[in-house]
Amino acid sequence: MPGAGRGDERVAMRYYRGAVIVLALVFVGVGVTMLAVTARAGGGLLGFLLGGLFVALGVGRLTLLRKAGS
């Protein structure tokens, strides 16, 4: 039947979006932590670069998810 199982798809999509949000926030958290640890240790190009990339990855994923939802 057409339309059968659409409730299951909506539930699955809700779980998917939730998992994407959690993972993106984890990436932001890891990036911020890397930046803080690198700064506290006196700096280092690689630590700042990777920390910034992790933050950018998480923020970018959240932005893409938000734009896809609207």
mmCIF file of the N, C-alpha and C atoms, coordinates in Angstrom:
data_MODEL
# 
_entry.id   MODEL 
# 
loop_
_atom_site.group_PDB 
_atom_site.id 
_atom_site.type_symbol 
_atom_site.label_atom_id 
_atom_site.label_alt_id 
_atom_site.label_comp_id 
_atom_site.label_asym_id 
_atom_site.label_entity_id 
_atom_site.label_seq_id 
_atom_site.pdbx_PDB_ins_code 
_atom_site.Cartn_x 
_atom_site.Cartn_y 
_atom_site.Cartn_z 
_atom_site.occupancy 
_atom_site.B_iso_or_equiv 
_atom_site.pdbx_formal_charge 
_atom_site.auth_seq_id 
_atom_site.auth_comp_id 
_atom_site.auth_asym_id 
_atom_site.auth_atom_id 
_atom_site.pdbx_PDB_model_num 
ATOM 1   N N  . MET A 1 1  ? 0.831  -1.180 0.000  1.00 0.00 ? 1  MET A N  1 
ATOM 2   C CA . MET A 1 1  ? 0.000  0.000  0.000  1.00 0.00 ? 1  MET A CA 1 
ATOM 3   C C  . MET A 1 1  ? 0.875  1.241  0.000  1.00 0.00 ? 1  MET A C  1 
ATOM 4   N N  . PRO A 1 2  ? 0.479  2.223  -0.794 1.00 0.00 ? 2  PRO A N  1 
ATOM 5   C CA . PRO A 1 2  ? 1.226  3.478  -0.768 1.00 0.00 ? 2  PRO A CA 1 
ATOM 6   C C  . PRO A 1 2  ? 1.100  4.157  0.598  1.00 0.00 ? 2  PRO A C  1 
ATOM 7   N N  . GLY A 1 3  ? 2.178  4.660  1.081  1.00 0.00 ? 3  GLY A N  1 
ATOM 8   C CA . GLY A 1 3  ? 2.158  5.373  2.365  1.00 0.00 ? 3  GLY A CA 1 
ATOM 9   C C  . GLY A 1 3  ? 2.362  4.486  3.575  1.00 0.00 ? 3  GLY A C  1 
ATOM 10  N N  . ALA A 1 4  ? 2.400  3.177  3.370  1.00 0.00 ? 4  ALA A N  1 
ATOM 11  C CA . ALA A 1 4  ? 2.589  2.279  4.507  1.00 0.00 ? 4  ALA A CA 1 
ATOM 12  C C  . ALA A 1 4  ? 4.017  2.392  5.018  1.00 0.00 ? 4  ALA A C  1 
ATOM 13  N N  . GLY A 1 5  ? 4.159  2.453  6.321  1.00 0.00 ? 5  GLY A N  1 
ATOM 14  C CA . GLY A 1 5  ? 5.479  2.499  6.915  1.00 0.00 ? 5  GLY A CA 1 
ATOM 15  C C  . GLY A 1 5  ? 6.083  3.887  7.021  1.00 0.00 ? 5  GLY A C  1 
ATOM 16  N N  . ARG A 1 6  ? 5.334  4.919  6.678  1.00 0.00 ? 6  ARG A N  1 
ATOM 17  C CA . ARG A 1 6  ? 5.888  6.271  6.752  1.00 0.00 ? 6  ARG A CA 1 
ATOM 18  C C  . ARG A 1 6  ? 6.157  6.698  8.182  1.00 0.00 ? 6  ARG A C  1 
ATOM 19  N N  . GLY A 1 7  ? 5.410  6.186  9.116  1.00 0.00 ? 7  GLY A N  1 
ATOM 20  C CA . GLY A 1 7  ? 5.671  6.510  10.514 1.00 0.00 ? 7  GLY A CA 1 
ATOM 21  C C  . GLY A 1 7  ? 7.018  5.976  10.955 1.00 0.00 ? 7  GLY A C  1 
ATOM 22  N N  . ASP A 1 8  ? 7.353  4.778  10.456 1.00 0.00 ? 8  ASP A N  1 
ATOM 23  C CA . ASP A 1 8  ? 8.657  4.191  10.763 1.00 0.00 ? 8  ASP A CA 1 
ATOM 24  C C  . ASP A 1 8  ? 9.779  5.028  10.168 1.00 0.00 ? 8  ASP A C  1 
ATOM 25  N N  . GLU A 1 9  ? 9.571  5.550  8.976  1.00 0.00 ? 9  GLU A N  1 
ATOM 26  C CA . GLU A 1 9  ? 10.589 6.392  8.341  1.00 0.00 ? 9  GLU A CA 1 
ATOM 27  C C  . GLU A 1 9  ? 10.795 7.675  9.123  1.00 0.00 ? 9  GLU A C  1 
ATOM 28  N N  . ARG A 1 10 ? 9.727  8.253  9.612  1.00 0.00 ? 10 ARG A N  1 
ATOM 29  C CA . ARG A 1 10 ? 9.843  9.487  10.399 1.00 0.00 ? 10 ARG A CA 1 
ATOM 30  C C  . ARG A 1 10 ? 10.590 9.240  11.702 1.00 0.00 ? 10 ARG A C  1 
ATOM 31  N N  . VAL A 1 11 ? 10.300 8.126  12.345 1.00 0.00 ? 11 VAL A N  1 
ATOM 32  C CA . VAL A 1 11 ? 10.998 7.792  13.593 1.00 0.00 ? 11 VAL A CA 1 
ATOM 33  C C  . VAL A 1 11 ? 12.481 7.563  13.306 1.00 0.00 ? 11 VAL A C  1 
ATOM 34  N N  . ALA A 1 12 ? 12.773 6.834  12.236 1.00 0.00 ? 12 ALA A N  1 
ATOM 35  C CA . ALA A 1 12 ? 14.167 6.576  11.873 1.00 0.00 ? 12 ALA A CA 1 
ATOM 36  C C  . ALA A 1 12 ? 14.890 7.881  11.555 1.00 0.00 ? 12 ALA A C  1 
ATOM 37  N N  . MET A 1 13 ? 14.232 8.785  10.856 1.00 0.00 ? 13 MET A N  1 
ATOM 38  C CA . MET A 1 13 ? 14.842 10.068 10.520 1.00 0.00 ? 13 MET A CA 1 
ATOM 39  C C  . MET A 1 13 ? 15.088 10.903 11.777 1.00 0.00 ? 13 MET A C  1 
ATOM 40  N N  . ARG A 1 14 ? 14.179 10.822 12.728 1.00 0.00 ? 14 ARG A N  1 
ATOM 41  C CA . ARG A 1 14 ? 14.356 11.552 13.984 1.00 0.00 ? 14 ARG A CA 1 
ATOM 42  C C  . ARG A 1 14 ? 15.576 11.024 14.739 1.00 0.00 ? 14 ARG A C  1 
ATOM 43  N N  . TYR A 1 15 ? 15.752 9.702  14.777 1.00 0.00 ? 15 TYR A N  1 
ATOM 44  C CA . TYR A 1 15 ? 16.932 9.106  15.422 1.00 0.00 ? 15 TYR A CA 1 
ATOM 45  C C  . TYR A 1 15 ? 18.214 9.481  14.669 1.00 0.00 ? 15 TYR A C  1 
ATOM 46  N N  . TYR A 1 16 ? 18.139 9.472  13.347 1.00 0.00 ? 16 TYR A N  1 
ATOM 47  C CA . TYR A 1 16 ? 19.300 9.843  12.538 1.00 0.00 ? 16 TYR A CA 1 
ATOM 48  C C  . TYR A 1 16 ? 19.721 11.282 12.820 1.00 0.00 ? 16 TYR A C  1 
ATOM 49  N N  . ARG A 1 17 ? 18.752 12.190 12.807 1.00 0.00 ? 17 ARG A N  1 
ATOM 50  C CA . ARG A 1 17 ? 19.067 13.598 13.073 1.00 0.00 ? 17 ARG A CA 1 
ATOM 51  C C  . ARG A 1 17 ? 19.643 13.768 14.475 1.00 0.00 ? 17 ARG A C  1 
ATOM 52  N N  . GLY A 1 18 ? 19.093 13.057 15.432 1.00 0.00 ? 18 GLY A N  1 
ATOM 53  C CA . GLY A 1 18 ? 19.608 13.133 16.796 1.00 0.00 ? 18 GLY A CA 1 
ATOM 54  C C  . GLY A 1 18 ? 21.039 12.630 16.881 1.00 0.00 ? 18 GLY A C  1 
ATOM 55  N N  . ALA A 1 19 ? 21.329 11.533 16.187 1.00 0.00 ? 19 ALA A N  1 
ATOM 56  C CA . ALA A 1 19 ? 22.685 10.986 16.190 1.00 0.00 ? 19 ALA A CA 1 
ATOM 57  C C  . ALA A 1 19 ? 23.666 11.938 15.513 1.00 0.00 ? 19 ALA A C  1 
ATOM 58  N N  . VAL A 1 20 ? 23.232 12.578 14.443 1.00 0.00 ? 20 VAL A N  1 
ATOM 59  C CA . VAL A 1 20 ? 24.095 13.541 13.752 1.00 0.00 ? 20 VAL A CA 1 
ATOM 60  C C  . VAL A 1 20 ? 24.390 14.732 14.652 1.00 0.00 ? 20 VAL A C  1 
ATOM 61  N N  . ILE A 1 21 ? 23.385 15.200 15.373 1.00 0.00 ? 21 ILE A N  1 
ATOM 62  C CA . ILE A 1 21 ? 23.584 16.334 16.282 1.00 0.00 ? 21 ILE A CA 1 
ATOM 63  C C  . ILE A 1 21 ? 24.564 15.959 17.392 1.00 0.00 ? 21 ILE A C  1 
ATOM 64  N N  . VAL A 1 22 ? 24.371 14.786 17.977 1.00 0.00 ? 22 VAL A N  1 
ATOM 65  C CA . VAL A 1 22 ? 25.262 14.354 19.057 1.00 0.00 ? 22 VAL A CA 1 
ATOM 66  C C  . VAL A 1 22 ? 26.694 14.227 18.545 1.00 0.00 ? 22 VAL A C  1 
ATOM 67  N N  . LEU A 1 23 ? 26.883 13.605 17.397 1.00 0.00 ? 23 LEU A N  1 
ATOM 68  C CA . LEU A 1 23 ? 28.223 13.427 16.846 1.00 0.00 ? 23 LEU A CA 1 
ATOM 69  C C  . LEU A 1 23 ? 28.870 14.778 16.513 1.00 0.00 ? 23 LEU A C  1 
ATOM 70  N N  . ALA A 1 24 ? 28.096 15.695 15.954 1.00 0.00 ? 24 ALA A N  1 
ATOM 71  C CA . ALA A 1 24 ? 28.632 17.020 15.641 1.00 0.00 ? 24 ALA A CA 1 
ATOM 72  C C  . ALA A 1 24 ? 29.053 17.748 16.912 1.00 0.00 ? 24 ALA A C  1 
ATOM 73  N N  . LEU A 1 25 ? 28.256 17.643 17.959 1.00 0.00 ? 25 LEU A N  1 
ATOM 74  C CA . LEU A 1 25 ? 28.623 18.285 19.221 1.00 0.00 ? 25 LEU A CA 1 
ATOM 75  C C  . LEU A 1 25 ? 29.857 17.638 19.839 1.00 0.00 ? 25 LEU A C  1 
ATOM 76  N N  . VAL A 1 26 ? 30.006 16.333 19.665 1.00 0.00 ? 26 VAL A N  1 
ATOM 77  C CA . VAL A 1 26 ? 31.213 15.653 20.142 1.00 0.00 ? 26 VAL A CA 1 
ATOM 78  C C  . VAL A 1 26 ? 32.438 16.187 19.397 1.00 0.00 ? 26 VAL A C  1 
ATOM 79  N N  . PHE A 1 27 ? 32.322 16.354 18.090 1.00 0.00 ? 27 PHE A N  1 
ATOM 80  C CA . PHE A 1 27 ? 33.432 16.910 17.316 1.00 0.00 ? 27 PHE A CA 1 
ATOM 81  C C  . PHE A 1 27 ? 33.795 18.316 17.787 1.00 0.00 ? 27 PHE A C  1 
ATOM 82  N N  . VAL A 1 28 ? 32.799 19.149 18.024 1.00 0.00 ? 28 VAL A N  1 
ATOM 83  C CA . VAL A 1 28 ? 33.068 20.496 18.532 1.00 0.00 ? 28 VAL A CA 1 
ATOM 84  C C  . VAL A 1 28 ? 33.754 20.413 19.893 1.00 0.00 ? 28 VAL A C  1 
ATOM 85  N N  . GLY A 1 29 ? 33.264 19.539 20.756 1.00 0.00 ? 29 GLY A N  1 
ATOM 86  C CA . GLY A 1 29 ? 33.871 19.386 22.079 1.00 0.00 ? 29 GLY A CA 1 
ATOM 87  C C  . GLY A 1 29 ? 35.312 18.918 22.014 1.00 0.00 ? 29 GLY A C  1 
ATOM 88  N N  . VAL A 1 30 ? 35.583 17.958 21.134 1.00 0.00 ? 30 VAL A N  1 
ATOM 89  C CA . VAL A 1 30 ? 36.955 17.470 20.969 1.00 0.00 ? 30 VAL A CA 1 
ATOM 90  C C  . VAL A 1 30 ? 37.849 18.600 20.448 1.00 0.00 ? 30 VAL A C  1 
ATOM 91  N N  . GLY A 1 31 ? 37.340 19.371 19.503 1.00 0.00 ? 31 GLY A N  1 
ATOM 92  C CA . GLY A 1 31 ? 38.119 20.468 18.948 1.00 0.00 ? 31 GLY A CA 1 
ATOM 93  C C  . GLY A 1 31 ? 38.432 21.537 19.980 1.00 0.00 ? 31 GLY A C  1 
ATOM 94  N N  . VAL A 1 32 ? 37.435 21.920 20.764 1.00 0.00 ? 32 VAL A N  1 
ATOM 95  C CA . VAL A 1 32 ? 37.649 22.925 21.804 1.00 0.00 ? 32 VAL A CA 1 
ATOM 96  C C  . VAL A 1 32 ? 38.642 22.398 22.841 1.00 0.00 ? 32 VAL A C  1 
ATOM 97  N N  . THR A 1 33 ? 38.509 21.148 23.193 1.00 0.00 ? 33 THR A N  1 
ATOM 98  C CA . THR A 1 33 ? 39.445 20.549 24.155 1.00 0.00 ? 33 THR A CA 1 
ATOM 99  C C  . THR A 1 33 ? 40.868 20.544 23.597 1.00 0.00 ? 33 THR A C  1 
ATOM 100 N N  . MET A 1 34 ? 41.010 20.181 22.338 1.00 0.00 ? 34 MET A N  1 
ATOM 101 C CA . MET A 1 34 ? 42.338 20.192 21.727 1.00 0.00 ? 34 MET A CA 1 
ATOM 102 C C  . MET A 1 34 ? 42.931 21.599 21.722 1.00 0.00 ? 34 MET A C  1 
ATOM 103 N N  . LEU A 1 35 ? 42.113 22.600 21.415 1.00 0.00 ? 35 LEU A N  1 
ATOM 104 C CA . LEU A 1 35 ? 42.600 23.978 21.422 1.00 0.00 ? 35 LEU A CA 1 
ATOM 105 C C  . LEU A 1 35 ? 43.037 24.397 22.822 1.00 0.00 ? 35 LEU A C  1 
ATOM 106 N N  . ALA A 1 36 ? 42.242 24.043 23.820 1.00 0.00 ? 36 ALA A N  1 
ATOM 107 C CA . ALA A 1 36 ? 42.567 24.426 25.200 1.00 0.00 ? 36 ALA A CA 1 
ATOM 108 C C  . ALA A 1 36 ? 43.835 23.727 25.681 1.00 0.00 ? 36 ALA A C  1 
ATOM 109 N N  . VAL A 1 37 ? 43.950 22.446 25.403 1.00 0.00 ? 37 VAL A N  1 
ATOM 110 C CA . VAL A 1 37 ? 45.138 21.696 25.837 1.00 0.00 ? 37 VAL A CA 1 
ATOM 111 C C  . VAL A 1 37 ? 46.378 22.222 25.117 1.00 0.00 ? 37 VAL A C  1 
ATOM 112 N N  . THR A 1 38 ? 46.250 22.505 23.837 1.00 0.00 ? 38 THR A N  1 
ATOM 113 C CA . THR A 1 38 ? 47.383 23.026 23.079 1.00 0.00 ? 38 THR A CA 1 
ATOM 114 C C  . THR A 1 38 ? 47.812 24.390 23.615 1.00 0.00 ? 38 THR A C  1 
ATOM 115 N N  . ALA A 1 39 ? 46.847 25.253 23.886 1.00 0.00 ? 39 ALA A N  1 
ATOM 116 C CA . ALA A 1 39 ? 47.176 26.580 24.414 1.00 0.00 ? 39 ALA A CA 1 
ATOM 117 C C  . ALA A 1 39 ? 47.827 26.466 25.793 1.00 0.00 ? 39 ALA A C  1 
ATOM 118 N N  . ARG A 1 40 ? 47.316 25.581 26.605 1.00 0.00 ? 40 ARG A N  1 
ATOM 119 C CA . ARG A 1 40 ? 47.867 25.424 27.957 1.00 0.00 ? 40 ARG A CA 1 
ATOM 120 C C  . ARG A 1 40 ? 49.290 24.861 27.924 1.00 0.00 ? 40 ARG A C  1 
ATOM 121 N N  . ALA A 1 41 ? 49.567 24.034 26.939 1.00 0.00 ? 41 ALA A N  1 
ATOM 122 C CA . ALA A 1 41 ? 50.891 23.435 26.827 1.00 0.00 ? 41 ALA A CA 1 
ATOM 123 C C  . ALA A 1 41 ? 51.893 24.374 26.162 1.00 0.00 ? 41 ALA A C  1 
ATOM 124 N N  . GLY A 1 42 ? 51.463 25.539 25.804 1.00 0.00 ? 42 GLY A N  1 
ATOM 125 C CA . GLY A 1 42 ? 52.392 26.500 25.220 1.00 0.00 ? 42 GLY A CA 1 
ATOM 126 C C  . GLY A 1 42 ? 52.279 26.643 23.719 1.00 0.00 ? 42 GLY A C  1 
ATOM 127 N N  . GLY A 1 43 ? 51.313 25.991 23.139 1.00 0.00 ? 43 GLY A N  1 
ATOM 128 C CA . GLY A 1 43 ? 51.075 26.146 21.708 1.00 0.00 ? 43 GLY A CA 1 
ATOM 129 C C  . GLY A 1 43 ? 51.771 25.094 20.876 1.00 0.00 ? 43 GLY A C  1 
ATOM 130 N N  . GLY A 1 44 ? 51.349 25.032 19.677 1.00 0.00 ? 44 GLY A N  1 
ATOM 131 C CA . GLY A 1 44 ? 51.887 24.079 18.703 1.00 0.00 ? 44 GLY A CA 1 
ATOM 132 C C  . GLY A 1 44 ? 50.981 24.137 17.490 1.00 0.00 ? 44 GLY A C  1 
ATOM 133 N N  . LEU A 1 45 ? 51.569 24.295 16.336 1.00 0.00 ? 45 LEU A N  1 
ATOM 134 C CA . LEU A 1 45 ? 50.788 24.492 15.122 1.00 0.00 ? 45 LEU A CA 1 
ATOM 135 C C  . LEU A 1 45 ? 49.826 23.334 14.859 1.00 0.00 ? 45 LEU A C  1 
ATOM 136 N N  . LEU A 1 46 ? 50.298 22.117 15.013 1.00 0.00 ? 46 LEU A N  1 
ATOM 137 C CA . LEU A 1 46 ? 49.456 20.958 14.710 1.00 0.00 ? 46 LEU A CA 1 
ATOM 138 C C  . LEU A 1 46 ? 48.241 20.880 15.636 1.00 0.00 ? 46 LEU A C  1 
ATOM 139 N N  . GLY A 1 47 ? 48.439 21.144 16.922 1.00 0.00 ? 47 GLY A N  1 
ATOM 140 C CA . GLY A 1 47 ? 47.322 21.113 17.870 1.00 0.00 ? 47 GLY A CA 1 
ATOM 141 C C  . GLY A 1 47 ? 46.270 22.151 17.552 1.00 0.00 ? 47 GLY A C  1 
ATOM 142 N N  . PHE A 1 48 ? 46.713 23.369 17.233 1.00 0.00 ? 48 PHE A N  1 
ATOM 143 C CA . PHE A 1 48 ? 45.761 24.423 16.881 1.00 0.00 ? 48 PHE A CA 1 
ATOM 144 C C  . PHE A 1 48 ? 45.053 24.118 15.563 1.00 0.00 ? 48 PHE A C  1 
ATOM 145 N N  . LEU A 1 49 ? 45.798 23.594 14.610 1.00 0.00 ? 49 LEU A N  1 
ATOM 146 C CA . LEU A 1 49 ? 45.220 23.266 13.310 1.00 0.00 ? 49 LEU A CA 1 
ATOM 147 C C  . LEU A 1 49 ? 44.165 22.169 13.435 1.00 0.00 ? 49 LEU A C  1 
ATOM 148 N N  . LEU A 1 50 ? 44.510 21.082 14.103 1.00 0.00 ? 50 LEU A N  1 
ATOM 149 C CA . LEU A 1 50 ? 43.555 19.976 14.253 1.00 0.00 ? 50 LEU A CA 1 
ATOM 150 C C  . LEU A 1 50 ? 42.361 20.373 15.106 1.00 0.00 ? 50 LEU A C  1 
ATOM 151 N N  . GLY A 1 51 ? 42.619 21.124 16.176 1.00 0.00 ? 51 GLY A N  1 
ATOM 152 C CA . GLY A 1 51 ? 41.509 21.592 17.009 1.00 0.00 ? 51 GLY A CA 1 
ATOM 153 C C  . GLY A 1 51 ? 40.542 22.457 16.221 1.00 0.00 ? 51 GLY A C  1 
ATOM 154 N N  . GLY A 1 52 ? 41.085 23.383 15.448 1.00 0.00 ? 52 GLY A N  1 
ATOM 155 C CA . GLY A 1 52 ? 40.231 24.234 14.616 1.00 0.00 ? 52 GLY A CA 1 
ATOM 156 C C  . GLY A 1 52 ? 39.469 23.451 13.569 1.00 0.00 ? 52 GLY A C  1 
ATOM 157 N N  . LEU A 1 53 ? 40.111 22.446 12.997 1.00 0.00 ? 53 LEU A N  1 
ATOM 158 C CA . LEU A 1 53 ? 39.431 21.619 11.995 1.00 0.00 ? 53 LEU A CA 1 
ATOM 159 C C  . LEU A 1 53 ? 38.290 20.803 12.610 1.00 0.00 ? 53 LEU A C  1 
ATOM 160 N N  . PHE A 1 54 ? 38.504 20.283 13.815 1.00 0.00 ? 54 PHE A N  1 
ATOM 161 C CA . PHE A 1 54 ? 37.432 19.546 14.483 1.00 0.00 ? 54 PHE A CA 1 
ATOM 162 C C  . PHE A 1 54 ? 36.245 20.458 14.786 1.00 0.00 ? 54 PHE A C  1 
ATOM 163 N N  . VAL A 1 55 ? 36.528 21.662 15.265 1.00 0.00 ? 55 VAL A N  1 
ATOM 164 C CA . VAL A 1 55 ? 35.443 22.617 15.538 1.00 0.00 ? 55 VAL A CA 1 
ATOM 165 C C  . VAL A 1 55 ? 34.710 22.946 14.241 1.00 0.00 ? 55 VAL A C  1 
ATOM 166 N N  . ALA A 1 56 ? 35.466 23.221 13.177 1.00 0.00 ? 56 ALA A N  1 
ATOM 167 C CA . ALA A 1 56 ? 34.849 23.547 11.895 1.00 0.00 ? 56 ALA A CA 1 
ATOM 168 C C  . ALA A 1 56 ? 34.014 22.386 11.358 1.00 0.00 ? 56 ALA A C  1 
ATOM 169 N N  . LEU A 1 57 ? 34.495 21.170 11.536 1.00 0.00 ? 57 LEU A N  1 
ATOM 170 C CA . LEU A 1 57 ? 33.747 19.987 11.092 1.00 0.00 ? 57 LEU A CA 1 
ATOM 171 C C  . LEU A 1 57 ? 32.404 19.883 11.817 1.00 0.00 ? 57 LEU A C  1 
ATOM 172 N N  . GLY A 1 58 ? 32.428 20.032 13.131 1.00 0.00 ? 58 GLY A N  1 
ATOM 173 C CA . GLY A 1 58 ? 31.187 19.937 13.898 1.00 0.00 ? 58 GLY A CA 1 
ATOM 174 C C  . GLY A 1 58 ? 30.208 21.043 13.566 1.00 0.00 ? 58 GLY A C  1 
ATOM 175 N N  . VAL A 1 59 ? 30.704 22.271 13.489 1.00 0.00 ? 59 VAL A N  1 
ATOM 176 C CA . VAL A 1 59 ? 29.827 23.411 13.171 1.00 0.00 ? 59 VAL A CA 1 
ATOM 177 C C  . VAL A 1 59 ? 29.293 23.282 11.750 1.00 0.00 ? 59 VAL A C  1 
ATOM 178 N N  . GLY A 1 60 ? 30.142 22.847 10.836 1.00 0.00 ? 60 GLY A N  1 
ATOM 179 C CA . GLY A 1 60 ? 29.689 22.665 9.451  1.00 0.00 ? 60 GLY A CA 1 
ATOM 180 C C  . GLY A 1 60 ? 28.605 21.613 9.338  1.00 0.00 ? 60 GLY A C  1 
ATOM 181 N N  . ARG A 1 61 ? 28.746 20.529 10.066 1.00 0.00 ? 61 ARG A N  1 
ATOM 182 C CA . ARG A 1 61 ? 27.727 19.462 10.016 1.00 0.00 ? 61 ARG A CA 1 
ATOM 183 C C  . ARG A 1 61 ? 26.406 19.938 10.595 1.00 0.00 ? 61 ARG A C  1 
ATOM 184 N N  . LEU A 1 62 ? 26.476 20.698 11.693 1.00 0.00 ? 62 LEU A N  1 
ATOM 185 C CA . LEU A 1 62 ? 25.252 21.256 12.268 1.00 0.00 ? 62 LEU A CA 1 
ATOM 186 C C  . LEU A 1 62 ? 24.591 22.239 11.304 1.00 0.00 ? 62 LEU A C  1 
ATOM 187 N N  . THR A 1 63 ? 25.397 23.027 10.620 1.00 0.00 ? 63 THR A N  1 
ATOM 188 C CA . THR A 1 63 ? 24.860 23.985 9.653  1.00 0.00 ? 63 THR A CA 1 
ATOM 189 C C  . THR A 1 63 ? 24.177 23.264 8.493  1.00 0.00 ? 63 THR A C  1 
ATOM 190 N N  . LEU A 1 64 ? 24.824 22.221 7.971  1.00 0.00 ? 64 LEU A N  1 
ATOM 191 C CA . LEU A 1 64 ? 24.217 21.460 6.876  1.00 0.00 ? 64 LEU A CA 1 
ATOM 192 C C  . LEU A 1 64 ? 22.914 20.800 7.307  1.00 0.00 ? 64 LEU A C  1 
ATOM 193 N N  . LEU A 1 65 ? 22.888 20.274 8.509  1.00 0.00 ? 65 LEU A N  1 
ATOM 194 C CA . LEU A 1 65 ? 21.671 19.634 9.004  1.00 0.00 ? 65 LEU A CA 1 
ATOM 195 C C  . LEU A 1 65 ? 20.544 20.653 9.147  1.00 0.00 ? 65 LEU A C  1 
ATOM 196 N N  . ARG A 1 66 ? 20.897 21.823 9.635  1.00 0.00 ? 66 ARG A N  1 
ATOM 197 C CA . ARG A 1 66 ? 19.885 22.877 9.822  1.00 0.00 ? 66 ARG A CA 1 
ATOM 198 C C  . ARG A 1 66 ? 19.328 23.352 8.474  1.00 0.00 ? 66 ARG A C  1 
ATOM 199 N N  . LYS A 1 67 ? 20.214 23.534 7.486  1.00 0.00 ? 67 LYS A N  1 
ATOM 200 C CA . LYS A 1 67 ? 19.759 23.994 6.159  1.00 0.00 ? 67 LYS A CA 1 
ATOM 201 C C  . LYS A 1 67 ? 18.927 22.919 5.456  1.00 0.00 ? 67 LYS A C  1 
ATOM 202 N N  . ALA A 1 68 ? 19.255 21.664 5.666  1.00 0.00 ? 68 ALA A N  1 
ATOM 203 C CA . ALA A 1 68 ? 18.498 20.578 5.033  1.00 0.00 ? 68 ALA A CA 1 
ATOM 204 C C  . ALA A 1 68 ? 17.107 20.451 5.657  1.00 0.00 ? 68 ALA A C  1 
ATOM 205 N N  . GLY A 1 69 ? 16.980 20.830 6.919  1.00 0.00 ? 69 GLY A N  1 
ATOM 206 C CA . GLY A 1 69 ? 15.695 20.710 7.606  1.00 0.00 ? 69 GLY A CA 1 
ATOM 207 C C  . GLY A 1 69 ? 14.731 21.834 7.277  1.00 0.00 ? 69 GLY A C  1 
ATOM 208 N N  . SER A 1 70 ? 15.253 22.967 6.747  1.00 0.00 ? 70 SER A N  1 
ATOM 209 C CA . SER A 1 70 ? 14.344 24.085 6.481  1.00 0.00 ? 70 SER A CA 1 
ATOM 210 C C  . SER A 1 70 ? 13.949 24.193 5.049  1.00 0.00 ? 70 SER A C  1 
# 
